[in-house]
Amino acid sequence: MAGGWARDGAVSEQIEASISDELARMQAQKRPVGESLTHCAECEEPIPEKRRLALPGVKLCLDCQQERDSSFKTRGGINRRGSKDSQLK
């Protein structure tokens, strides 16, 4: 049941669209491609063979990758409703 001028199912469509957008954004993140390096591109330490086989195209050792991942900041989702409450966050 939709309220106001919205048609039935509009809220469900908005939720599904938000989920689809986030999945597309996550899948669009750059993945390693090509041949893996034998030594880390940042610290020159050897990359373990198991890591190179598990992630083709890997360029960083585990320590450097963990450091890079910890500095990554997540971004907020899209506010499709435009409600005042969600804009105050």
Summary of the structure (lengths in Angstrom):
residues: 89
radius of gyration: 20.6
end to end distance: 27.8
largest distance: 61.4
contacts: 170
relative contact order: 0.13
helix: 43%
strand: 2%
